[in-house]
Amino acid sequence: MSEPMSEIASLSFEAAMARLEEIVRKLESGSVPLEESIALYEQGSALKAQCDRVLRAAEEKIEKIRSRDGVAVGTEPAEGL
């Protein structure tokens, strides 16, 4: 069930989020022993960091797309978000 930290870095955003949601559900249930809770918390932290990395990379790609002649035109969120 638990993934090695090295495998977390290769997960897609969606896979990392799904695993993180699963960990949160387990921890919130209160049915996990303390040692396993600590391990799950560590894994959750690594998954959150992976999601942050993937989102930052996506933001950088979007900013490049939104650039004109090498000058960024802005980073405002799209309407309705």
C-alpha positions as CSV (number, residue, x, y, z in Angstrom):
1,M,0.0,0.0,0.0
2,S,2.8,2.4,0.9
3,E,4.9,3.7,-2.0
4,P,8.6,4.4,-1.7
5,M,9.4,8.1,-1.8
6,S,11.4,7.6,-5.0
7,E,8.2,6.4,-6.7
8,I,6.3,9.4,-5.6
9,A,8.4,11.7,-7.7
10,S,7.3,9.9,-10.9
11,L,3.6,10.1,-10.1
12,S,1.3,12.3,-12.2
13,F,-0.6,15.0,-10.5
14,E,-3.9,13.0,-10.6
15,A,-2.2,9.8,-9.2
16,A,-0.5,11.8,-6.4
17,M,-3.8,13.5,-5.5
18,A,-5.7,10.3,-5.5
19,R,-3.1,8.7,-3.2
20,L,-3.1,11.8,-0.9
21,E,-6.9,11.7,-0.6
22,E,-6.7,8.0,0.3
23,I,-4.2,8.8,3.0
24,V,-6.3,11.6,4.4
25,R,-9.4,9.3,4.6
26,K,-7.3,6.7,6.5
27,L,-5.9,9.2,8.9
28,E,-9.3,10.9,9.5
29,S,-10.9,7.5,10.2
30,G,-8.8,7.2,13.4
31,S,-8.4,3.4,12.8
32,V,-4.7,3.5,11.9
33,P,-2.1,2.6,14.6
34,L,0.2,5.4,15.6
35,E,3.3,4.2,13.8
36,E,1.4,3.7,10.6
37,S,-0.2,7.1,11.0
38,I,3.3,8.7,11.2
39,A,4.4,6.8,8.0
40,L,1.2,7.8,6.2
41,Y,1.8,11.5,7.3
42,E,5.3,11.4,5.9
43,Q,4.1,9.9,2.7
44,G,1.3,12.5,2.5
45,S,3.8,15.3,2.9
46,A,5.9,13.9,0.0
47,L,2.8,13.5,-2.1
48,K,1.8,17.2,-1.4
49,A,5.3,18.3,-2.4
50,Q,5.0,16.3,-5.7
51,C,1.6,17.9,-6.4
52,D,3.2,21.3,-5.8
53,R,6.1,20.6,-8.2
54,V,3.7,19.4,-10.9
55,L,1.5,22.5,-10.5
56,R,4.5,24.9,-10.5
57,A,5.7,23.2,-13.8
58,A,2.2,23.6,-15.3
59,E,2.1,27.3,-14.3
60,E,5.5,27.8,-15.9
61,K,4.3,26.3,-19.1
62,I,1.2,28.4,-19.1
63,E,3.2,31.5,-18.5
64,K,5.4,30.7,-21.5
65,I,2.3,30.2,-23.6
66,R,1.0,33.5,-22.5
67,S,4.2,35.3,-23.3
68,R,4.5,37.6,-26.3
69,D,8.0,38.3,-27.7
70,G,9.5,37.0,-24.4
71,V,7.5,39.4,-22.3
72,A,4.9,37.9,-20.0
73,V,1.5,39.4,-20.5
74,G,0.3,38.5,-17.0
75,T,-0.5,35.6,-14.7
76,E,-4.1,36.4,-13.7
77,P,-6.5,33.5,-13.2
78,A,-8.9,32.8,-16.0
79,E,-12.5,34.1,-15.6
80,G,-14.7,32.0,-13.4
81,L,-11.8,30.3,-11.5
